[in-house]
Amino acid sequence: MKSARTLAIILLIPFTVLTAYAVMQVGYIGIFDYHRHSPAGWQVFADLVIALVLVLLWLVPHAKKSGRNPWPWVVLTLLLGSFGPLVYLVLAGKQPLDE
């Protein structure tokens, strides 16, 4: 689906800029550290983890059906969060996403 790829590109560009700015300001660990100081931060972090697990539940079978190795995307998602699924969608090309 071309619109999913286009949307992924549109999201990836400003998200990359925002992430680079955040990492320059507080470092990679600082992004996680910020969330440990309050229950609100715990909730946001837990929500991110749940959302990414749900995305991976779709991404892994989709990658296998498409003949792609899912593990690079799983590792990228675990290390860099939303970058994994966004890059997967950008590079999916013309493969249908509803499989």
N, C-alpha and C positions, 0 to 999 in steps of 0.2 A: 504494500500500500504506500503510494508515493506521499500521501499527506502525513503519515507517521514519520517518515524519513525527514520530510521538510520540517515538521514540528520539532523533531529531535535536534536538527541543526539549529533552528531558531532558539531552542532552549540551551543547547550546549555552549553557544558562543558567549552569552552574558553570564552563564553559570561558571564558565571557565575564568572569566575576568573577575567575578566576585570571589571565587575560590582562591585565585592567585593573590588577590588583595588581602583576604583573610589570612592566608598562610604567611604572607609577608609581615603582617601585623602581629600575629600571635604564634606562628609556627603550626606545624601539622598536629602536634600533641595538644597545643593550646585550644584548637577547635573542639576537641573532646573534653578537655579540662573545664572549659566554660560551662558545660552541661552538668557537671557533678556537684555543683554548689547549691542547688535548690531542687525541690520536687518538680517545679515547672520544667527545669532543664532535664531531669530524668524522664519526664513525660515526653518531651520533644525527641529525646534520643530513642526512647522505646518506640515511639511512633515511626521514626525513621527506620529502625531495625525491622519492625513488622512490615512496613511498606516494601522494603527491599527484599525481604523473604518472600512476600507475595509475588513480586516481580520475578524473582529467581524461579519460583514455582512454574511460571509461564516460560521464562527464557530457556531453562535447561531442556525441557522437552521440545521446544521450538527449534533450538539449535540442533538437537539430535535428528529431528525429522528433516531438517534442511541440510544434513550432512556436515554440519560444523561442529567442531570440538567445543563443548560448553565451558570447559574448565578455565580457559583464559578469562572468560567473561565473569565467571563466579569469583575468581581471585581478584580481578579488577574491581568488582562490586564490593567485595569484602574490604579491600584496601582503600578504595576511593569513592565508595558510595554510589551515587547516581551516575557517575561517569561511566561505569560499566554498562548499564542498560542503554544509556544514551548513545554511546559509541557503537554498541551492538546494533541499535536501530539505524544509525547513520550508515553503517557498513553492510546492513542487510540487503541493500540494493533493491531489486525488484521482487524479492521473495515475499510471498503473502504472509502477513502477520497473524492471520486468523486460523492457522493450522493447529 
